[in-house]
Amino acid sequence: MPVGPAIRRLMGPRLSRRVGRAYRAIYVDLAKVAAELAAAIPHDAHVLDVGGGDGQPINHLLALRSDLMITTLDPAPIVGQWIEERFAGRVTRLPATSLAEYLLGGHNDPDVILISDVMHHIPETARHSFLASVSVLLQRVPDLRIIVKDVEPAYWRALLGYWSDRYVTGDRHVSLISRDDMAALLQAALGPLRRENTNLFNTDCPNYAMVFYR
Protein backbone atom coordinates (compact mmCIF):
# COMPACT_ATOMS: atom_id res chain seq x y z
CA MET A 1 0.00 0.00 0.00
CA PRO A 2 1.32 3.54 -0.78
CA VAL A 3 2.46 5.65 2.17
CA GLY A 4 -0.41 8.18 2.03
CA PRO A 5 -3.37 5.77 2.26
CA ALA A 6 -1.61 3.77 4.97
CA ILE A 7 -1.11 6.88 7.10
CA ARG A 8 -4.73 7.98 6.62
CA ARG A 9 -5.95 4.58 7.71
CA LEU A 10 -3.87 4.76 10.88
CA MET A 11 -5.05 8.29 11.74
CA GLY A 12 -8.76 7.63 11.26
CA PRO A 13 -11.26 9.85 9.42
CA ARG A 14 -11.29 12.93 11.70
CA LEU A 15 -7.57 13.35 12.16
CA SER A 16 -6.80 12.43 8.56
CA ARG A 17 -9.21 15.13 7.40
CA ARG A 18 -7.52 17.79 9.54
CA VAL A 19 -4.06 16.72 8.46
CA GLY A 20 -5.23 16.42 4.86
CA ARG A 21 -6.48 20.02 4.81
CA ALA A 22 -3.16 21.32 6.13
CA TYR A 23 -1.17 19.14 3.74
CA ARG A 24 -3.23 20.16 0.71
CA ALA A 25 -2.79 23.84 1.61
CA ILE A 26 0.91 23.49 0.79
CA TYR A 27 0.02 22.93 -2.85
CA VAL A 28 -3.22 24.81 -3.45
CA ASP A 29 -5.45 27.44 -1.87
CA LEU A 30 -8.91 25.94 -2.27
CA ALA A 31 -10.63 29.23 -1.43
CA LYS A 32 -8.85 30.95 -4.31
CA VAL A 33 -9.67 28.09 -6.66
CA ALA A 34 -13.34 28.24 -5.66
CA ALA A 35 -13.48 32.00 -6.21
CA GLU A 36 -12.25 31.62 -9.79
CA LEU A 37 -14.51 28.67 -10.53
CA ALA A 38 -17.53 30.45 -9.05
CA ALA A 39 -16.96 33.36 -11.40
CA ALA A 40 -16.71 31.06 -14.43
CA ILE A 41 -19.81 28.89 -13.85
CA PRO A 42 -23.18 30.06 -15.21
CA HIS A 43 -26.11 30.74 -12.88
CA ASP A 44 -28.25 27.74 -11.81
CA ALA A 45 -25.81 25.33 -13.43
CA HIS A 46 -25.61 21.59 -12.96
CA VAL A 47 -21.90 20.86 -12.56
CA LEU A 48 -20.43 17.43 -13.25
CA ASP A 49 -17.32 17.09 -11.10
CA VAL A 50 -15.15 14.38 -12.64
CA GLY A 51 -12.66 12.65 -10.37
CA GLY A 52 -14.18 14.30 -7.32
CA GLY A 53 -12.04 12.54 -4.71
CA ASP A 54 -12.81 13.47 -1.12
CA GLY A 55 -15.00 16.42 -2.11
CA GLN A 56 -13.26 19.05 0.02
CA PRO A 57 -12.90 21.52 -2.90
CA ILE A 58 -16.66 21.30 -3.52
CA ASN A 59 -17.37 22.69 -0.06
CA HIS A 60 -15.65 25.95 -0.95
CA LEU A 61 -17.50 26.24 -4.26
CA LEU A 62 -20.93 25.50 -2.80
CA ALA A 63 -20.36 28.02 -0.01
CA LEU A 64 -19.95 30.71 -2.67
CA ARG A 65 -22.71 29.58 -5.04
CA SER A 66 -26.01 28.62 -3.44
CA ASP A 67 -27.58 28.14 -6.89
CA LEU A 68 -25.40 25.23 -8.00
CA MET A 69 -26.20 21.53 -8.09
CA ILE A 70 -23.22 19.21 -8.35
CA THR A 71 -22.81 15.60 -9.38
CA THR A 72 -19.44 14.25 -8.29
CA LEU A 73 -18.11 10.96 -9.62
CA ASP A 74 -14.94 8.96 -9.23
CA PRO A 75 -13.73 5.51 -10.30
CA ALA A 76 -12.74 4.92 -6.66
CA PRO A 77 -15.20 3.03 -4.40
CA ILE A 78 -15.77 6.16 -2.27
CA VAL A 79 -16.30 9.75 -3.41
CA GLY A 80 -17.21 12.94 -1.60
CA GLN A 81 -16.66 11.65 1.92
CA TRP A 82 -15.61 15.11 3.14
CA ILE A 83 -18.53 17.05 1.68
CA GLU A 84 -20.17 18.98 4.51
CA GLU A 85 -23.60 17.88 5.68
CA ARG A 86 -25.12 21.31 4.97
CA PHE A 87 -24.43 20.76 1.26
CA ALA A 88 -25.56 17.13 1.08
CA GLY A 89 -28.88 17.96 -0.58
CA ARG A 90 -27.13 19.74 -3.43
CA VAL A 91 -24.65 17.00 -4.27
CA THR A 92 -25.18 13.65 -5.97
CA ARG A 93 -22.30 11.23 -5.34
CA LEU A 94 -21.47 8.48 -7.82
CA PRO A 95 -18.62 6.29 -6.57
CA ALA A 96 -17.06 3.59 -8.74
CA THR A 97 -18.21 5.51 -11.83
CA SER A 98 -16.18 6.73 -14.79
CA LEU A 99 -17.23 9.51 -17.14
CA ALA A 100 -17.92 6.94 -19.86
CA GLU A 101 -20.20 5.01 -17.48
CA TYR A 102 -21.98 8.22 -16.48
CA LEU A 103 -22.77 8.96 -20.12
CA LEU A 104 -24.26 5.50 -20.58
CA GLY A 105 -26.21 5.57 -17.32
CA GLY A 106 -29.17 7.73 -18.30
CA HIS A 107 -28.13 10.62 -16.05
CA ASN A 108 -29.04 14.24 -16.71
CA ASP A 109 -26.62 16.10 -18.91
CA PRO A 110 -24.69 18.81 -17.04
CA ASP A 111 -24.19 22.43 -18.02
CA VAL A 112 -20.57 22.36 -16.87
CA ILE A 113 -17.97 19.64 -16.62
CA LEU A 114 -15.27 20.31 -14.03
CA ILE A 115 -11.99 18.44 -14.49
CA SER A 116 -10.02 19.50 -11.44
CA ASP A 117 -6.55 18.06 -10.81
CA VAL A 118 -7.50 15.02 -12.85
CA MET A 119 -5.66 15.25 -16.15
CA HIS A 120 -2.18 15.00 -14.64
CA HIS A 121 -3.21 11.73 -12.97
CA ILE A 122 -4.41 10.14 -16.22
CA PRO A 123 -1.59 8.26 -18.00
CA GLU A 124 -0.58 10.05 -21.18
CA THR A 125 -1.66 7.04 -23.26
CA ALA A 126 -5.16 7.18 -21.75
CA ARG A 127 -5.87 10.90 -22.05
CA HIS A 128 -7.36 10.75 -25.52
CA SER A 129 -9.71 7.98 -24.40
CA PHE A 130 -10.90 10.13 -21.50
CA LEU A 131 -11.34 13.14 -23.76
CA ALA A 132 -13.32 10.99 -26.20
CA SER A 133 -15.96 10.74 -23.46
CA VAL A 134 -15.82 14.52 -23.02
CA SER A 135 -16.35 14.81 -26.79
CA VAL A 136 -19.51 12.67 -26.54
CA LEU A 137 -20.83 14.98 -23.84
CA LEU A 138 -19.95 18.05 -25.89
CA GLN A 139 -21.91 16.65 -28.82
CA ARG A 140 -24.93 16.16 -26.54
CA VAL A 141 -24.55 19.58 -24.90
CA PRO A 142 -23.21 22.00 -27.55
CA ASP A 143 -23.05 24.91 -25.08
CA LEU A 144 -21.20 22.82 -22.49
CA ARG A 145 -18.59 24.67 -20.43
CA ILE A 146 -15.45 22.65 -19.84
CA ILE A 147 -13.42 23.87 -16.88
CA VAL A 148 -9.97 22.41 -16.36
CA LYS A 149 -8.00 23.09 -13.19
CA ASP A 150 -4.45 21.78 -13.09
CA VAL A 151 -0.86 22.62 -12.22
CA GLU A 152 1.79 24.32 -14.36
CA PRO A 153 5.11 22.42 -14.28
CA ALA A 154 8.53 23.87 -13.43
CA TYR A 155 7.61 25.64 -10.18
CA TRP A 156 8.73 24.49 -6.74
CA ARG A 157 5.17 23.82 -5.53
CA ALA A 158 4.50 21.86 -8.70
CA LEU A 159 7.62 19.77 -8.21
CA LEU A 160 6.75 19.17 -4.56
CA GLY A 161 3.26 18.08 -5.55
CA TYR A 162 4.65 15.80 -8.24
CA TRP A 163 6.90 13.99 -5.77
CA SER A 164 4.04 13.76 -3.30
CA ASP A 165 1.72 12.22 -5.89
CA ARG A 166 4.38 9.81 -7.03
CA TYR A 167 5.84 8.65 -3.75
CA VAL A 168 3.28 9.46 -1.04
CA THR A 169 0.03 8.83 -2.93
CA GLY A 170 1.66 6.18 -5.08
CA ASP A 171 0.64 7.45 -8.53
CA ARG A 172 3.41 6.26 -10.84
CA HIS A 173 1.72 7.77 -13.90
CA VAL A 174 1.53 11.38 -12.69
CA SER A 175 2.62 13.87 -15.36
CA LEU A 176 1.99 17.61 -15.10
CA ILE A 177 0.67 19.51 -18.12
CA SER A 178 1.30 23.16 -18.93
CA ARG A 179 -1.55 25.52 -19.79
CA ASP A 180 -0.63 25.66 -23.46
CA ASP A 181 -0.17 21.90 -23.74
CA MET A 182 -3.50 21.37 -22.00
CA ALA A 183 -5.24 23.71 -24.44
CA ALA A 184 -3.60 21.96 -27.40
CA LEU A 185 -4.63 18.55 -26.04
CA LEU A 186 -8.27 19.60 -25.71
CA GLN A 187 -8.34 21.27 -29.12
CA ALA A 188 -6.91 18.13 -30.74
CA ALA A 189 -9.48 15.90 -29.08
CA LEU A 190 -12.56 18.13 -29.12
CA GLY A 191 -12.10 20.40 -32.11
CA PRO A 192 -11.96 24.20 -32.16
CA LEU A 193 -12.78 25.70 -28.77
CA ARG A 194 -12.72 29.15 -27.25
CA ARG A 195 -10.38 29.44 -24.29
CA GLU A 196 -10.68 31.75 -21.33
CA ASN A 197 -7.97 31.91 -18.68
CA THR A 198 -9.11 32.60 -15.15
CA ASN A 199 -6.95 34.63 -12.79
CA LEU A 200 -5.98 31.62 -10.68
CA PHE A 201 -2.44 31.37 -12.01
CA ASN A 202 -1.81 34.94 -10.84
CA THR A 203 -3.32 34.44 -7.40
CA ASP A 204 -2.15 30.89 -6.60
CA CYS A 205 0.70 29.97 -8.94
CA PRO A 206 1.39 27.30 -10.23
CA ASN A 207 -2.29 26.33 -10.07
CA TYR A 208 -4.32 27.36 -13.08
CA ALA A 209 -7.90 27.08 -14.30
CA MET A 210 -9.16 27.52 -17.85
CA VAL A 211 -12.61 27.52 -19.40
CA PHE A 212 -13.27 26.01 -22.82
CA TYR A 213 -16.46 26.21 -24.90
CA ARG A 214 -17.64 26.35 -28.48
C-alpha positions in Angstrom: 0.0 0.0 0.0 1.3 3.5 -0.8 2.5 5.6 2.2 -0.4 8.2 2.0 -3.4 5.8 2.3 -1.6 3.8 5.0 -1.1 6.9 7.1 -4.7 8.0 6.6 -5.9 4.6 7.7 -3.9 4.8 10.9 -5.0 8.3 11.7 -8.8 7.6 11.3 -11.3 9.9 9.4 -11.3 12.9 11.7 -7.6 13.3 12.2 -6.8 12.4 8.6 -9.2 15.1 7.4 -7.5 17.8 9.5 -4.1 16.7 8.5 -5.2 16.4 4.9 -6.5 20.0 4.8 -3.2 21.3 6.1 -1.2 19.1 3.7 -3.2 20.2 0.7 -2.8 23.8 1.6 0.9 23.5 0.8 0.0 22.9 -2.9 -3.2 24.8 -3.5 -5.5 27.4 -1.9 -8.9 25.9 -2.3 -10.6 29.2 -1.4 -8.8 31.0 -4.3 -9.7 28.1 -6.7 -13.3 28.2 -5.7 -13.5 32.0 -6.2 -12.3 31.6 -9.8 -14.5 28.7 -10.5 -17.5 30.4 -9.1 -17.0 33.4 -11.4 -16.7 31.1 -14.4 -19.8 28.9 -13.9 -23.2 30.1 -15.2 -26.1 30.7 -12.9 -28.3 27.7 -11.8 -25.8 25.3 -13.4 -25.6 21.6 -13.0 -21.9 20.9 -12.6 -20.4 17.4 -13.3 -17.3 17.1 -11.1 -15.2 14.4 -12.6 -12.7 12.6 -10.4 -14.2 14.3 -7.3 -12.0 12.5 -4.7 -12.8 13.5 -1.1 -15.0 16.4 -2.1 -13.3 19.0 0.0 -12.9 21.5 -2.9 -16.7 21.3 -3.5 -17.4 22.7 -0.1 -15.6 26.0 -1.0 -17.5 26.2 -4.3 -20.9 25.5 -2.8 -20.4 28.0 0.0 -20.0 30.7 -2.7 -22.7 29.6 -5.0 -26.0 28.6 -3.4 -27.6 28.1 -6.9 -25.4 25.2 -8.0 -26.2 21.5 -8.1 -23.2 19.2 -8.4 -22.8 15.6 -9.4 -19.4 14.3 -8.3 -18.1 11.0 -9.6 -14.9 9.0 -9.2 -13.7 5.5 -10.3 -12.7 4.9 -6.7 -15.2 3.0 -4.4 -15.8 6.2 -2.3 -16.3 9.7 -3.4 -17.2 12.9 -1.6 -16.7 11.6 1.9 -15.6 15.1 3.1 -18.5 17.0 1.7 -20.2 19.0 4.5 -23.6 17.9 5.7 -25.1 21.3 5.0 -24.4 20.8 1.3 -25.6 17.1 1.1 -28.9 18.0 -0.6 -27.1 19.7 -3.4 -24.6 17.0 -4.3 -25.2 13.7 -6.0 -22.3 11.2 -5.3 -21.5 8.5 -7.8 -18.6 6.3 -6.6 -17.1 3.6 -8.7 -18.2 5.5 -11.8 -16.2 6.7 -14.8 -17.2 9.5 -17.1 -17.9 6.9 -19.9 -20.2 5.0 -17.5 -22.0 8.2 -16.5 -22.8 9.0 -20.1 -24.3 5.5 -20.6 -26.2 5.6 -17.3 -29.2 7.7 -18.3 -28.1 10.6 -16.0 -29.0 14.2 -16.7 -26.6 16.1 -18.9 -24.7 18.8 -17.0 -24.2 22.4 -18.0 -20.6 22.4 -16.9 -18.0 19.6 -16.6 -15.3 20.3 -14.0 -12.0 18.4 -14.5 -10.0 19.5 -11.4 -6.5 18.1 -10.8 -7.5 15.0 -12.9 -5.7 15.2 -16.1 -2.2 15.0 -14.6 -3.2 11.7 -13.0 -4.4 10.1 -16.2 -1.6 8.3 -18.0 -0.6 10.1 -21.2 -1.7 7.0 -23.3 -5.2 7.2 -21.7 -5.9 10.9 -22.0 -7.4 10.7 -25.5 -9.7 8.0 -24.4 -10.9 10.1 -21.5 -11.3 13.1 -23.8 -13.3 11.0 -26.2 -16.0 10.7 -23.5 -15.8 14.5 -23.0 -16.4 14.8 -26.8 -19.5 12.7 -26.5 -20.8 15.0 -23.8 -20.0 18.1 -25.9 -21.9 16.7 -28.8 -24.9 16.2 -26.5 -24.6 19.6 -24.9 -23.2 22.0 -27.5 -23.0 24.9 -25.1 -21.2 22.8 -22.5 -18.6 24.7 -20.4 -15.4 22.6 -19.8 -13.4 23.9 -16.9 -10.0 22.4 -16.4 -8.0 23.1 -13.2 -4.5 21.8 -13.1 -0.9 22.6 -12.2 1.8 24.3 -14.4 5.1 22.4 -14.3 8.5 23.9 -13.4 7.6 25.6 -10.2 8.7 24.5 -6.7 5.2 23.8 -5.5 4.5 21.9 -8.7 7.6 19.8 -8.2 6.7 19.2 -4.6 3.3 18.1 -5.5 4.7 15.8 -8.2 6.9 14.0 -5.8 4.0 13.8 -3.3 1.7 12.2 -5.9 4.4 9.8 -7.0 5.8 8.7 -3.7 3.3 9.5 -1.0 0.0 8.8 -2.9 1.7 6.2 -5.1 0.6 7.4 -8.5 3.4 6.3 -10.8 1.7 7.8 -13.9 1.5 11.4 -12.7 2.6 13.9 -15.4 2.0 17.6 -15.1 0.7 19.5 -18.1 1.3 23.2 -18.9 -1.5 25.5 -19.8 -0.6 25.7 -23.5 -0.2 21.9 -23.7 -3.5 21.4 -22.0 -5.2 23.7 -24.4 -3.6 22.0 -27.4 -4.6 18.6 -26.0 -8.3 19.6 -25.7 -8.3 21.3 -29.1 -6.9 18.1 -30.7 -9.5 15.9 -29.1 -12.6 18.1 -29.1 -12.1 20.4 -32.1 -12.0 24.2 -32.2 -12.8 25.7 -28.8 -12.7 29.2 -27.3 -10.4 29.4 -24.3 -10.7 31.8 -21.3 -8.0 31.9 -18.7 -9.1 32.6 -15.2 -6.9 34.6 -12.8 -6.0 31.6 -10.7 -2.4 31.4 -12.0 -1.8 34.9 -10.8 -3.3 34.4 -7.4 -2.2 30.9 -6.6 0.7 30.0 -8.9 1.4 27.3 -10.2 -2.3 26.3 -10.1 -4.3 27.4 -13.1 -7.9 27.1 -14.3 -9.2 27.5 -17.9 -12.6 27.5 -19.4 -13.3 26.0 -22.8 -16.5 26.2 -24.9 -17.6 26.4 -28.5 
